[in-house]
């Protein structure tokens, strides 16, 4: 697939890095900064063009006429929208994705087209807002205390949850085949286990060990019951403290304040004043989140979740570490630099490192994958993926329809966790039969097998 990426910022560079590592992708990256492009070209196999992303000549030189997909990820909503318009009008680029963060644009009636631009609207097939994606990701983590990752599939009917097994968990030291005995009437499937960073394909006799990172699939209503088997359940969250009143902090506070006691720390007086006027129940504090005296005054030791979401990685890490030392039950930090993510996760200084790039990439992948893919989540910093694929055809035209799970020749390192059929969640077992139009949830410990999975769900040319 020929993919044209506009913008070599943190998100654009991460998308280019992830997609360039997949066979069959031809990536061209456009940015105005020649030094940034040269550095990226030294590290990954991509073509670069230096220039303004919305200039017709630059888009032509970058190959917009031959591109299968354009992803506009510059820091300017206006540049992204105009670039998609030019690519459509001058080059007929088939699919266009744009980063559009402004709430006014999203709510403007008739601004964006619903039929490829024929109605006069801007021809953008998919609009993404990284800040909103990160907000939703953090919100799910807060709603599920103890989880390292919570991912939605099939419109929220199914969730894939990552949790670290702790000493004293009912299943720790026991084989997976004991899971049904511990939870009668609750169906769940362990999709993958990571032990000291290495993947383990779960079998019935696989024994869960302390500190294993376990990913399980179950219906949304069963999450806490399954987590209770792997670790001591954390108490429900009541008090949340946020550090940073930018786009993410403000969105988070607004999403959480109706159900939790929320405090938000912002060091800029004007920004703090605007947030206080905008939010109804959140307590807005003017100050530095790394101020020990301020945290103690605000009873940090009674805080259930401290979440640092400023635009400064170092400030987020340090304030989260301080909050943890002062008694906060769980701390999370927004971290842009991948090296920092690895460092804090390995050391355990922060409970959850939130990577906005990986969250954004997950939001994009469903539109990039070939075949009928409804949702994709990037895991383990891009090394693994969870995919929701839709099965089409019949036994003669499909490699999955009309076959039990044990009959399907899955790529190595791939497991089927669940099937959603007519809004019913079916946890996959060896004898589960895949039917046409089923939504199949798969876990891949090796992202290099994505193409094999895509081919598995393609129907033959005879299927109409």
C-alpha positions in Angstrom: 0.0 0.0 0.0 1.3 3.5 -0.9 0.8 5.7 2.1 1.4 9.5 2.2 1.9 10.9 5.7 1.8 14.7 6.2 3.6 15.9 9.3 6.7 14.5 11.0 5.8 15.4 14.5 5.6 12.9 17.3 2.4 11.3 16.0 3.4 11.4 12.3 6.9 10.0 13.0 5.4 7.2 15.1 2.9 6.3 12.5 5.6 6.2 9.8 7.8 4.1 12.0 5.1 1.6 12.7 3.8 1.3 9.1 7.3 1.2 7.5 8.1 -1.9 9.5 5.3 -3.8 7.7 5.9 -5.6 4.4 4.1 -4.2 1.4 3.9 -0.6 2.6 5.5 2.2 0.6 5.7 5.3 2.9 6.3 8.9 1.9 6.6 11.5 4.7 6.2 15.3 4.2 7.4 18.0 6.5 8.9 21.5 6.4 11.9 20.5 8.6 14.6 19.0 6.5 16.7 18.0 9.5 13.9 16.0 11.1 13.2 14.2 7.8 16.9 13.4 7.3 17.1 11.9 10.8 13.9 9.8 10.2 15.2 8.6 6.8 18.4 7.4 8.5 16.4 5.3 10.9 13.5 3.9 8.9 13.0 2.9 5.2 10.8 5.7 4.0 10.9 8.4 1.2 10.7 12.0 2.4 9.7 15.3 0.8 10.5 18.7 2.3 7.8 21.3 1.9 4.4 22.6 3.0 1.9 19.8 3.3 -1.0 21.8 1.8 0.9 23.1 -1.3 -0.3 21.4 -4.5 3.2 21.1 -5.9 4.5 19.4 -2.7 1.6 16.9 -2.7 2.2 16.2 -6.4 6.0 15.6 -5.7 5.1 13.4 -2.8 3.1 11.1 -5.0 -0.5 12.0 -4.1 -1.7 10.8 -7.5 -0.5 7.3 -6.8 -1.2 7.1 -3.1 -3.8 4.6 -1.8 -4.1 6.5 1.5 -3.2 10.1 2.7 -2.9 10.6 6.5 -2.7 14.3 7.4 -1.2 14.6 10.9 0.4 18.1 11.0 -0.2 20.3 14.1 -2.6 22.5 12.1 -6.2 21.5 11.5 -6.5 23.9 8.6 -3.4 22.5 6.8 -4.7 18.9 7.3 -8.2 19.8 5.9 -6.9 21.7 2.9 -4.4 19.0 2.1 -7.2 16.4 2.0 -9.2 18.7 -0.2 -6.3 19.2 -2.7 -5.5 15.5 -2.8 -9.1 14.7 -3.6 -9.7 17.4 -6.2 -6.4 17.3 -8.0 -5.2 13.7 -7.5 -8.4 11.6 -6.6 -6.5 10.1 -3.7 -9.0 7.2 -2.7 -8.9 7.5 1.1 -8.0 10.5 3.3 -7.6 10.6 7.1 -7.1 13.9 8.9 -6.2 15.0 12.4 -8.9 17.5 13.4 -8.8 18.6 17.0 -10.9 21.8 17.0 -14.3 21.2 18.6 -15.8 23.9 16.4 -14.9 22.1 13.2 -16.3 18.8 14.5 -19.6 20.3 15.4 -20.0 22.4 12.2 -23.0 21.0 10.3 -22.3 20.2 6.7 -18.6 21.0 6.9 -17.4 17.4 6.2 -18.7 15.3 3.4 -20.6 12.1 3.9 -20.4 11.0 0.2 -16.8 11.6 -0.9 -17.2 15.3 -1.4 -20.1 15.2 -3.8 -22.3 17.1 -1.3 -19.8 20.0 -1.3 -18.3 19.2 2.1 -14.6 18.5 2.8 -13.7 15.1 1.4 -12.2 13.5 4.6 -13.1 9.9 5.1 -11.9 9.7 8.7 -11.3 12.4 11.3 -9.2 11.6 14.4 -8.5 13.7 17.5 -5.5 12.2 19.4 -6.4 14.1 22.6 -9.9 12.5 22.6 -8.5 9.1 22.0 -6.0 9.4 24.9 -8.8 10.8 27.1 -11.0 7.7 26.4 -8.0 5.4 27.0 -7.2 7.0 30.4 -10.9 7.0 31.3 -11.2 3.2 30.8 -8.1 2.7 33.0 -9.6 4.7 35.8 -12.9 2.9 35.5 -11.1 -0.4 35.7 -8.6 -0.1 38.6 -5.8 -2.5 38.5 -5.8 -2.8 34.7 -2.7 -2.0 32.6 -4.7 -1.7 29.4 -8.4 -1.8 28.6 -9.5 -2.1 24.9 -13.0 -2.1 23.4 -14.2 -4.3 20.6 -17.6 -4.8 19.0 -19.0 -1.4 20.2 -17.9 -2.1 23.7 -19.5 -5.5 24.1 -16.1 -7.2 24.4 -13.1 -6.0 26.2 -9.5 -7.1 26.1 -7.8 -6.3 29.4 -4.2 -6.5 30.4 -3.4 -7.1 34.0 -0.3 -8.0 36.0 -0.6 -11.1 38.1 0.1 -10.5 41.7 1.2 -12.9 44.5 -2.0 -14.2 46.2 -4.1 -14.2 43.0 -6.3 -17.3 42.8 -4.9 -18.4 39.5 -1.2 -17.6 40.2 0.7 -20.8 40.3 -2.2 -22.7 38.6 -2.9 -23.8 35.1 -5.3 -21.9 32.8 -7.5 -25.0 32.6 -8.5 -24.2 36.2 -10.1 -20.9 35.2 -13.6 -22.3 34.6 -13.6 -24.0 37.9 -12.8 -20.8 39.7 -15.5 -18.8 37.8 -18.5 -21.0 37.2 -20.9 -19.4 34.8 -18.4 -16.7 33.6 -16.7 -17.3 30.3 -13.3 -15.8 29.5 -10.2 -16.5 27.4 -6.6 -15.7 28.1 -5.4 -14.4 24.8 -1.7 -13.9 25.6 0.8 -13.8 28.4 4.0 -11.8 28.5 6.6 -13.0 30.9 9.7 -10.7 31.4 8.7 -9.1 28.1 8.6 -12.3 26.2 5.3 -13.6 24.7 3.9 -17.0 25.8 1.0 -18.6 23.8 -1.5 -19.8 26.4 -2.4 -23.4 26.5 -4.5 -25.3 29.0 -1.5 -26.4 31.0 0.2 -23.0 31.0 0.8 -21.9 34.6 0.5 -18.2 35.5 3.4 -16.8 37.5 3.8 -13.7 39.6 4.4 -10.6 37.6 3.1 -12.1 34.3 1.3 -9.6 32.1 -1.9 -11.4 31.2 -4.3 -10.3 28.5 -7.7 -11.8 28.7 -10.9 -11.4 26.6 -14.4 -11.4 28.1 -17.7 -9.6 28.0 -17.6 -6.1 29.5 -19.7 -7.1 32.5 -17.2 -9.9 33.6 -14.0 -7.9 33.8 -13.8 -7.5 37.5 -14.6 -11.1 38.2 -11.7 -12.3 35.9 -9.3 -9.7 37.4 -10.1 -11.0 40.9 -8.6 -14.4 39.8 -5.3 -12.8 38.8 -4.7 -10.2 41.5 -6.2 -8.7 44.6 -8.9 -6.4 43.4 -8.2 -2.7 43.8 -10.9 -0.7 45.6 -13.2 1.3 43.3 -11.9 4.7 42.5 -13.4 7.7 44.2 -10.8 10.5 44.2 -8.8 11.5 41.1 -6.1 14.1 40.9 -5.1 15.4 37.4 -1.9 17.4 36.7 -2.1 19.6 33.7 -5.1 21.6 32.3 -4.4 21.3 28.6 -6.7 19.6 26.1 -6.3 16.2 27.6 -6.6 17.3 31.3 -9.6 19.4 30.6 -11.4 16.7 28.6 -10.6 14.1 31.3 -11.9 16.3 34.1 -15.1 16.9 32.2 -15.6 13.2 31.5 -14.9 12.1 35.1 -16.4 14.9 37.3 -19.9 13.5 37.4 -18.8 10.1 38.9 -15.6 10.9 40.8 -14.2 13.6 43.1 -11.8 15.4 40.7 -9.0 17.9 41.4 -7.0 19.4 38.6 -3.7 21.2 39.1 -2.7 23.9 36.6 0.2 26.3 37.0 -0.9 28.9 34.4 -3.3 31.4 36.1 -5.3 32.3 33.0 -5.7 28.7 32.0 -6.7 27.7 35.5 -9.3 30.4 35.5 -10.8 29.3 32.2 -11.0 25.7 33.3 -12.7 26.6 36.6 -15.3 28.5 34.6 -15.8 25.7 32.1 -16.1 22.8 34.6 -18.9 22.4 37.0 -17.7 20.0 39.8 -13.9 19.8 39.4 -11.8 21.6 42.0 -9.2 23.6 40.1 -5.9 24.3 41.9 -3.4 26.9 40.8 0.1 25.5 41.4 2.9 23.1 40.5 2.0 19.4 40.5 5.6 18.6 41.6 5.1 20.9 44.7 5.3 18.4 47.7 3.6 20.9 50.0 0.7 21.4 47.7 0.2 17.7 47.2 0.2 17.1 51.0 -2.2 20.0 51.5 -4.6 18.4 49.0 -4.4 15.0 50.8 -2.5 13.1 48.1 -2.3 10.1 50.5 -6.0 9.6 50.1 -6.0 10.0 46.3 -6.9 6.8 44.4 -5.5 7.9 41.0 -3.0 10.6 40.2 -2.6 11.2 36.5 0.0 13.6 35.0 -1.0 14.8 31.5 1.0 18.0 30.9 2.9 18.3 27.6 6.3 17.8 29.4 7.4 14.2 29.8 9.9 14.9 32.5 7.4 16.9 34.6 4.8 14.1 34.2 7.2 11.4 35.4 8.6 13.4 38.3 5.2 14.5 39.6 3.8 11.0 39.3 6.8 9.6 41.2 6.4 12.2 43.9 2.7 11.4 44.2 3.4 7.7 44.5 6.0 8.3 47.2 3.6 10.5 49.1 0.9 7.8 49.2 -1.2 8.0 46.0 -2.6 4.5 45.4 -2.1 4.5 41.6 -0.1 6.9 39.4 -0.2 7.4 35.7 1.9 9.6 33.4 1.5 10.7 29.8 4.9 10.0 28.1 5.7 10.8 24.5 9.2 9.5 24.2 9.3 5.7 23.7 12.6 5.4 25.6 11.0 7.0 28.6 8.1 4.6 28.4 10.4 1.6 28.5 12.4 3.1 31.4 9.5 3.8 33.7 7.7 0.5 33.0 10.9 -1.5 33.6 11.6 0.3 36.8 8.1 0.3 38.2 8.4 4.0 39.2 5.0 4.7 37.5 2.1 2.3 37.5 0.9 3.0 34.0 2.8 4.9 31.2 0.4 6.3 28.7 1.7 6.6 25.1 -0.3 9.0 23.0 1.4 7.8 19.9 0.3 4.2 20.4 -3.2 5.3 21.2 -3.4 7.3 18.1 -1.9 4.6 15.9 -4.6 2.2 17.2 -7.2 4.7 16.1 -5.7 4.7 12.6 -4.9 1.0 12.0 -8.5 -0.1 11.4 -8.6 2.2 8.3 -5.2 1.0 7.1 -5.6 -2.8 7.4 -6.8 -4.6 4.3 -9.9 -6.7 4.4 -12.9 -6.0 6.5 -11.3 -4.9 9.8 -13.6 -3.2 12.2 -11.0 -2.3 14.9 -7.3 -2.6 15.7 -5.4 -1.9 18.8 -1.6 -1.6 18.9 -0.1 -3.3 22.0 3.3 -3.7 23.6 4.6 -0.5 21.9 3.7 -1.7 18.5 5.1 -5.3 18.8 1.7 -6.9 19.2 -1.8 -6.2 17.9 -5.4 -7.1 18.7 -7.7 -7.1 15.7 -11.5 -7.3 15.2 -12.1 -8.8 11.8 -15.4 -9.5 10.1 -15.9 -13.0 8.5 -17.6 -13.1 5.1 -18.5 -15.7 2.5 -19.1 -19.4 3.1 -17.0 -22.6 3.6 -16.1 -22.7 -0.1 -15.0 -19.0 -0.4 -13.6 -18.3 3.0 -10.8 -19.8 5.1 -12.6 -19.2 8.3 -16.4 -19.3 7.8 -18.0 -22.7 8.4 -14.9 -23.9 10.4 -14.3 -24.5 14.0 -11.5 -22.6 15.7 -9.3 -25.8 15.8 -9.7 -26.2 12.0 -8.4 -22.7 11.2 -4.8 -22.5 10.2 -3.9 -19.5 12.4 -0.5 -17.8 11.9 2.0 -18.7 14.6 1.5 -16.6 17.7 -2.1 -15.8 16.9 -5.1 -16.7 19.1 -8.9 -16.2 18.6 -10.3 -14.8 21.8 -13.9 -14.2 21.2 -16.7 -14.0 18.5 -19.5 -11.5 18.5 -22.7 -12.7 16.7 -25.8 -10.6 16.6 -24.7 -8.7 19.7 -24.0 -11.9 21.6 -20.5 -12.4 23.0 -19.1 -16.0 22.4 -15.8 -16.7 24.1 -13.8 -18.8 21.6 -13.0 -22.4 22.3 -11.5 -25.1 20.1 -15.0 -26.2 18.9 -16.5 -22.7 18.3 -17.9 -22.5 14.8 -17.3 -19.3 12.8 -20.3 -18.1 10.8 -20.7 -15.5 8.1 -20.7 -11.9 9.4 -19.2 -12.9 12.8 -16.9 -10.3 14.3 -13.8 -12.3 15.4 -11.4 -10.9 18.0 -7.8 -12.0 17.5 -4.6 -11.4 19.4 -1.2 -11.4 17.6 1.9 -11.4 19.7 3.9 -10.8 16.5 2.8 -7.9 14.4 4.7 -9.3 11.4 1.8 -11.8 11.0 -0.8 -9.1 10.3 -0.7 -9.8 6.6 -1.3 -13.5 7.2 -4.4 -12.6 9.3 -5.7 -10.2 6.6 -5.3 -12.9 4.0 -7.1 -15.4 6.3 -10.2 -13.2 6.3 -10.3 -12.4 2.6 -12.9 -14.2 0.5 -12.0 -15.8 -2.8 -12.8 -14.1 -6.1 -15.9 -16.4 -6.6 -17.6 -14.9 -3.5 -20.3 -12.3 -4.5 
